[in-house]
């Protein structure tokens, strides 16, 4: 029986997916995101820096830029190698087939060359994800089963009738859940998600989704862990769609800035119901006063409400 990843397309997921489709549809072929080589170069630098920073790479964005320009940089050799490899991996995007398992191995081999002895091959030993205290938070699929499970996931991806935008998020979760490589799973999974988005709409090849994930890194891992606990990728899909939507918004002239702000506040409260106004302001890069005005407006509309005391209570969000 063909494999079917467990998830639900909720009204929230459908709403955000529709918003993304409308935003992408509003981008003209002459828009900067579609046609500006200067912007493409800057976004690729941001993407590589953000994706590697999530994995504890210590180089600054300025240092990453220098490495990509062929300049000498003072830094850990492996960190420099990670940047060089990531550039070569992203440069392969036009050649990679997002439905090919062999191409996934090729991309991983490029991404991890000189960094992992088994670059380009599935791991041969069991592995897991550990938190900063060294506590196991997720055990990957047993090594013996990884090739078969990944074949099943790719077969589903190639044949599914689920809309490509949502399917890309499902794949991202399934990939991280399986944890198919001994190292480099996060950066390879994010690359492949971008590849899937680019297959759906080519302009999204340059979308800095990795930068948005880095800004919300706590929420990213929380969504993965919540979906692991649920046994379904629904909550991770919702998180990723919001990240994709917010990554597109700055390049979409039709996006209402005040609406984007209020959506960002709602997203913040959904991901952390106990977040303070200061927490939200820091997360979305807005002033405290701006966030307070957005919250007041959302409360008036019945979109958010405070439950309990100002100190010990929490926020509830009502999506319509």
N, C-alpha and C positions, 0 to 999 in steps of 0.2 A: 504494500500500500504506500503511495507517495507520501513523503513527509509534508506536514502542514504546520508551520510555526504557530504556536498559540498566541493570539492577540485579539483585541476587539477594536473595531473602528468606532469610537465614541462620537457623540455630537461635537465635542470640543475638537477632536482630531479632524473631523470633516470640515469644521468651520475654519480652522487654521490652514488646512490644506487648500481650501478654496481661496483664502486670502493670498496665499503664496502664488497660486495659479494666476490670479488676477494681477498681482504685482509683476510677475514675470511677463505676462501678456502685455503689460503696459510699457515694457522696455523696448524701445525702437532699435533697429539694427545699427543706428548711429549713436546710441547711448554710450556713455563712457565705459560702463561695465562690459558692453559688447565690443567696443571698437577702439579703446584707448590703450596703445602699447605701454604708455607710461604708467597708467593705472594698473594694468595687468602685472607689470614688473613689481610695483609697490605691493600689490595684494599678494603676489606669490611670496615675496619676502616675509610679509606678515604671517602668511599661512605656515611657512616652514618654521619661522621663529616660534609661533604659538604652539604648533603641534609638538615640537621638540621640547619646549619649555614645560609642557605638561608632563613630559617624561624626565624632568629634572636636568635638562641641558642648561648649562650656566651662561651661555653666550647671550649678550644683549642683542637687540635688533640691529644696532649699529655694527656690531661685530659680525652678525650674520650677513648683513649687506656687504661688508668688506670681504668676507669669505667668498660670497657668490660673485664678487667682482674680481676674484683671483688675487687679492691682496694678502699679505702676510698678517696673521692675527696671533696675538699672544693669548693662549688659552689651552685648556686640556686637549690633547690630540684627539681623543675619542669624540669630544664635543664638536671639534672642527670636522672630523670625518662624518659625523651624523648629518651635519649641514650639507656637506658635499654630496653625500648619498641621497639625501632627501630631494635635493635639486634634480639629480639624475632620475630619480623615481617619478617626480612630478613631470619632468620633461618627456617621460614615456607615455603620458596619458593619451595622446592621439593614436598611439599604436596598440594600446591595451584593450582587449575585449572584456567588458565588465562581467560577462557570463562565462568566462573561461577560467577554470581552475588552474590550468597551466600558466596563464598570464598572471594570476594572483601569486603563484610561486615565483615567477619572474620578477614581479614588483617587489616582493619581500627580499629576494636575493639581492636586488639592487639597493634597497633601503638599508639592508643590514650587512652588506659586504664589508669584510674586515672587522666587523663588530660582533658577529655571532658565528661560531664554527659551522652551524647548520643553516646558514642563510640560504633561503630558497627551498628549504625542505621542512616538512611538518616535523614537529618535535617527536622524539623517540622515547621520552620519559614523561611521567605524569608531572603536572605543574599546576600552580594556582596563583591567585592574586592575594597579596598580603598588604595590610595597612601599615602605617608608619611605626606601629609598635611590634611589627612582625607577626601579627595575628592573621591567620588565614581567613579571608572574607569570602573567597569563592574558589572552589576547586574546578579546574577546567575538565573538559571531557577526557576520560582515560586515553592515553596516547594510542593504544591499539585501535581505538574506534575513530580517531580524528579523521583519517582519509575518507572513510565511508560517510561519516556525518557531514563533512564539508561537501562531499559529492551530492548528498541529499539536499543540502541547503542551496547549492548552485542549481540543482535541477528544479527546485521550487522557484527560485528567483527567475530562471529562464522561462518557466511555463506559467507563472501566476497571472491571474487577471486583476490582482490588486493594483490600484494606480501606482505608477512608478515612483512617485514622490514618497508615498507611504511605504512601498516595498523597500526602498533604499534604507529607510530607518529600521525596518524589520531586519534586513540583512546586517546592518551595523550592530544591532543588539545580538543577533545569533552568532556573528563572528566573535564578538568579545566574550560571549558566554562559552563558546567552544574553546577559545584561547588556543588556536591551533599551532602557534609557534613558541619556541622556547623564549624568545625575546622579540620585541618590535611589534607586538599585537596592536597596541593602541595607535601608533603612527600609521601602520599599514591599514588598519580598519578605517581610520579617518580618510586616508587617501582613497580607499575604495568607495567610500560613501560619496566623496566628491566626484569620482569617476562615474558613478551611477547617476548622480544629479546631472552631470554634463551630457550623459547619453540621453537623458530625458529632455533637457534644454541646454544646448551648447554654451550659452552665455554663463551658465552656473559653474563652468570649469574654473572660473576665477573668483567665485564667491568665497569670502574668508570665513567659512563656517568654523574652522579650527580656532580662529581668533575669538569667536563668540563662545565656543566651548571653554577656552581658557579663562575667559572672563567669568564664566559660570561653572568653574571646575568642580566646586563642591556639589552643585546641583546635578552635574553630569554623572558623578559617581553615585550620588544619592538615587538618581533615576535608574541607573544600572542595578543597584542593590535592591531597590524597591521592586523592580521587575523580576529580579531573581527570586525574591521572597514570594511574589505573586504567582510565579510559574508562567508568566506571560509578559510580552514586551510592551504592553499598552502604555504604561507610564513613561517608558523610555521613548516611545514614538512621539508622545505628546511633548516631551521635553525637546527632542530634536527638531520637531516641526517649528516650535517657537523660536529656537535658535536660528533655524534657516530663515524664517520670516524676518527676524530682526536683523540678520546679516544682509538681507536684500534691501530693507527699508531705506538706508541712506542713498541708494542709487536709483530709487523709484520716485519720480517726481509726483506721482499721484498719491503717495503716502502722506497722510495728515500727521504732522509732527506731534500735535497734542494727543491724537489718538494713539500714536506709537508710544508716547510717554505713559499713558494710562494703561495700555496693554503690558508695558514693561513692569509697572507697579503691580498689576494683577499677577503676572508671572512670578514676581518675587515673593508675593504673599502665598501663592500656591506652593512654591518650592520650600518656603520656610514660613509657616503661619505665625511663628513667634518673632519674626524679624521686626526690628525697630525702624523708625523713620530714617535714622542715621544709617542703618544697615542697607536699606533700600537705596538711599541716595548714593552711597559708596558703590554699590553694585551696578547701578545703571548710569553712573557718571553725571548725576544731576545735583543741584543744590538742595539742601534740606527744605528750604521754603518752597521750591518748585514741587517737590514730592508731596509736601503737606497740602498744597493747592490741588494736586491731582487726586489725593486721597479724599479730600473734602468733596470734590466733584463726583468721584466714584461712590461715595457714601450717599450723596443726594440721589444718585441714580439707582441705588440699591444693588450696586455691583460688588461692593465690599462692605463688610460689617465687622465690628469689633465684638468679640464674645468674651465676657469676663472683665476683670479690672484692667486699668491701664498698664499695670506692672506685671501681672500674672496671667493676663488673658491671651487671646490669639485672634488671628484674622480669618475670616471665611470669605471665599470668593464665589460669586454667582455669575456664571457665563450664560449669555443669552444667544 
